[in-house]
């Protein structure tokens, strides 16, 4: 089973049991609440920047100029982000909490996620090291976002 999991790049527990393992240590309801907060935080910042933000239904056809996926770091000891598969076609923004009211946003690159993300069922977990202005996933840099200018044309 271990060899098959490596070949198909899947989590062994998911492959054997058909269940996505929960390694976060956070209750599912709290995790959803926290992620919702991160999504609304980023949407609010984009709104302050002048963007019109809408939340599409997954079955809707793409109507916006740019699609985003927001990932919230699980802990600060090596920022760990959980990203849904399909990340290749969207911009992934990682939200890292610095203090009660301070958050930094990072662009989690497709290269970093693809090379160093650990596939676990329907998601990929990316662990990176916080260097302040960048997150480093082994050899790949994930830069801190300073503006939405490049996305919101």
C-alpha positions in Angstrom: 0.0 0.0 0.0 2.9 2.4 0.8 4.5 1.9 -2.6 1.2 2.4 -4.4 0.5 5.6 -2.4 3.9 7.0 -3.5 3.3 6.1 -7.1 -0.1 7.8 -7.3 1.1 10.6 -4.9 -1.8 10.0 -2.5 -2.0 9.8 1.2 -1.8 6.1 2.3 -4.7 6.4 4.9 -6.9 8.0 2.2 -6.0 5.3 -0.3 -6.6 2.5 2.1 -9.7 3.8 3.9 -11.1 6.4 1.5 -11.0 9.0 4.3 -9.1 12.2 4.4 -6.9 12.1 7.6 -7.3 15.0 9.9 -3.9 16.0 11.2 -4.7 19.5 12.2 -5.6 19.0 15.8 -8.3 21.6 15.3 -12.0 20.7 15.5 -13.7 20.8 12.1 -16.2 23.5 13.1 -13.4 25.8 14.4 -11.3 25.2 11.3 -14.2 26.2 9.1 -14.9 29.3 11.2 -11.2 30.3 11.1 -10.9 29.8 7.3 -14.1 31.7 6.7 -12.6 34.6 8.7 -9.4 34.5 6.6 -11.5 34.5 3.3 -13.5 37.5 4.5 -10.4 39.3 5.7 -8.7 39.0 2.2 -12.0 39.9 0.5 -12.3 43.0 2.7 -8.7 44.1 1.9 -9.5 43.7 -1.8 -12.7 45.7 -1.4 -10.7 48.5 0.3 -8.4 48.4 -2.7 -11.4 49.0 -4.9 -12.2 45.5 -6.2 -15.6 44.1 -6.6 -15.5 40.8 -4.7 -18.0 38.0 -5.3 -18.1 34.4 -4.1 -18.8 32.0 -6.9 -20.7 28.8 -6.6 -18.3 26.0 -7.6 -20.7 25.0 -10.4 -20.8 28.6 -11.8 -18.8 29.3 -15.0 -15.8 31.5 -14.4 -17.0 35.1 -14.5 -14.2 37.0 -12.8 -10.8 38.1 -14.0 -9.0 36.2 -11.3 -9.8 33.2 -9.0 -8.3 32.9 -5.6 -8.0 30.2 -3.0 -7.3 31.3 0.6 -5.2 29.1 2.9 -4.9 29.8 6.6 -1.7 28.7 8.4 -2.4 26.1 11.1 0.5 27.1 13.3 3.4 29.5 13.4 6.1 26.9 14.0 6.7 26.3 10.3 3.7 27.8 8.6 1.5 24.8 7.5 -1.2 25.5 4.9 -3.9 23.1 3.6 -4.7 23.7 -0.1 -7.4 22.0 -2.1 -6.3 20.0 -5.2 -6.8 22.0 -8.3 -4.6 24.8 -7.1 -2.8 25.0 -10.4 -5.6 27.1 -12.0 -6.0 29.7 -9.2 -3.9 32.1 -7.2 -3.3 30.7 -3.7 -3.0 33.3 -1.0 -1.6 32.1 2.4 -2.8 34.0 5.5 -0.3 34.0 8.4 -1.4 35.4 11.7 1.3 37.5 13.4 -0.7 38.7 16.5 -4.3 39.2 17.5 -4.9 41.8 14.8 -1.9 41.5 12.5 -1.9 39.2 9.5 0.5 38.8 6.5 -0.5 37.6 3.1 1.8 35.4 1.0 1.5 34.2 -2.6 1.9 30.4 -2.3 3.3 29.6 -5.7 2.3 26.7 -7.8 5.9 25.6 -8.0 6.2 25.5 -4.2 3.0 23.6 -3.7 3.6 21.2 -6.6 7.2 20.4 -5.6 7.0 20.4 -1.8 3.4 20.0 -0.9 2.4 16.7 0.7 -0.7 15.2 -1.0 -3.3 13.9 1.5 -6.5 12.8 -0.2 -8.3 15.8 -1.7 -5.8 18.4 -0.4 -2.2 19.3 -0.3 -0.4 20.4 2.8 2.5 22.8 2.4 4.9 23.5 5.2 7.2 26.6 4.9 9.6 28.5 7.0 8.8 32.1 7.9 11.5 34.6 7.0 9.4 37.7 7.5 9.1 39.0 3.9 9.0 35.5 2.4 7.9 32.0 3.3 10.4 29.4 2.1 9.2 26.0 1.1 12.6 24.3 0.8 14.1 25.9 -2.3 11.0 27.8 -3.4 10.1 31.3 -2.2 6.6 32.4 -1.5 6.6 36.2 -1.5 4.7 38.4 0.9 1.9 40.3 -0.9 2.3 44.1 -0.6 -0.4 45.0 -3.1 -3.3 43.5 -5.1 -2.3 45.7 -8.1 -1.1 42.7 -10.2 -4.4 40.8 -9.6 -7.0 43.5 -9.8 -6.8 45.0 -13.2 
